[in-house]
Amino acid sequence: MTRPGNFDAGAIYEFIYPAKDPIVMGIGFAATRDIVSFLRNDQKDSLGKDNPLSALRLAPCELTNCSKDKNIDVAIMEGISQSGRFVRDYLWQGFNTDINGRKVFDGMMPLIAGARRT
């Protein structure tokens, strides 16, 4: 493709066009955020089914000073190599806050993630 003669060769141009039948991609970050947030914080899902971890919530709290309003007190995400890149980009793209504004993971360890982005 050649540049039209009236276009400045040194300028940066932005092309905006409506997509037709776009494919949904990159939903893994949102899925990870939503499932961990659900397992950590909620007692039931939107259909009224019990969270499988909510039964575990009360037993350890009888022995320790853990939080009784959460199913899991601490969540940590770790990834090595390609999964480390997922961890780093998950944080970089702002997915560590759920749709209710709560923190999803308390700590993340992206190991040997390389320099590229997902």
N, C-alpha and C positions, 0 to 999 in steps of 0.2 A: 504494500500500500504506500502510495506517495502522498506527501503533505501538500495540500492546496497552496498555491503561490501566495495567497493573502494571509496565511498563518505565519506568525512569528516563530522562527526556528529555535529561539532561545527561551520561549515561554513554556510554562507548564499548564497543560489543559486537563480539565476534569470532564469526563463523559458520564452522564447520568441517563440511565434508560430503565424502563420498567421491565422486570423479569417476567417471563412467561413460563408457567408451570415449574417454579423453582423446587429444587430438591432440598428437604430439610437435612442438614448435616451438623455435626458437632454437638449433638444432643447429650453426649456422654457426660459432659461437665454438669449439666442441669440434672441429669438422672442421678449422678453420684451425690450431688448436693441434696436432692429431694429425699432419697432413700435414707441417707445417713441422718438427716434432720428428723425424718419420721421415726426412725428407730431410736433416736436419742431423746426426742421430746414428746411425742404424741402417744396417747393411750389407744386410740382407734383411728382407722383410716376413714376416707370420705364415704365409704360404703358401710361403715359401722363395724368392720371386722377388727378384732383385737390386734394390737401390736404384739408380735411374738416375744419381744423383750420386756414388755410391761410387767409380766409375772416375776421377772428377775429383780425388778426395781426394789421391792420391799425387803427381801431376804438379807442382802448385805447391809442394809441400813439399820438393821436391828443390832448389828455388831459394831458398826463404825459411825462416823459423823457424816455420811454421804448425804447428798441432796435427795429428798424424797419427791421432788417435783420433776425430776428427770429420770429417764430409764438408764442412761449412761452418763456418768459424771465427766469423763474425759474421752475425747476421740482424737486419735493421731493418725495421720496419713503418711505412708512411706512409699517411695518408689525408687527403683534402681534402673538406670539406663533409660529405655524408652518409657517405662512407667514413671520414672523420675521426671521426665519431660512433661508428662501428664500432670503430675503433682505441681510442678512449678508453674505451668500455664493455667492450671485451675485457680491458683492463687492470684496470678498476674492478671487474669481476666475478670477477677472480682466475684468468683462463685462461692467464696467461703462465708457468705451471708445468705441465709435462706429468705424466702419470700416474706417472712414475718420479721425480718431484721435481726434474727438470732445468729450467733456464730455457729458454724457447722463443725469445723475441726479446731481443736485447741492448739495443735502443733502439726507441722509438716516437715518431712525430711526428703527433699528431692536429691538423691545421690547419683552422681555421675550422669547428670541430665544433659550434658553437652550444651552447645551454644544455640542450636536451632530452636525455633518455636514450633508448636504443634499446628 
